[in-house]
Amino acid sequence: MKKLLTVLGSAMLTTSTLGASLNTVSCGENYTLADFQKLLSEIENLEENKYTEESLQNLMIVMIETSTNVILGKSVTKNYKKLKNAMNALVLK
């Protein structure tokens, strides 16, 4: 999972460097690329052994989908919320 997050983080850094026009400050319901990357970092630091394998797999699927969407220039806020919901849905063992 950490290797996948590293690849996604690199791709998103490249995307932001290519000139993605995003706000630098997040307020209320609007999230930035930096917010999304911070959420990915939080996921990277999760203690995977605390959660069920099924809930981790669901999180991975959503993470790949939302990261791809952000890289393709789709709404960061919408994808942030989707990924945050998936993270909050993790089930403890």
C-alpha positions, 0 to 999 in steps of 0.5 A: 500500500505504501508503494502505491501511495508513493507512486500516486503522490509523485503523479499528483506532484507532477500534476500540480507542477504542470499548472493545475489551477487550485486554491492554496487555502482550503476553507469550508467545503472546498479542498485543495490538492494539498489537502488531498495529498495530506489525506493520502499521507494520513492513509499511508500512516494508518496501522493496517493491522488494526483494520479488517482486510475487506475495509482496507481493500475498499479504501484502496479501491477508492484511493486509486479511483479518487487519485486518478480523478484528481490527476485527470483534473476532476474536482478535488473537493468531491474526490477528497470527500469520497476518500475521506468517507472511505477512510472513515468507513474502515472497520476495526478488527 
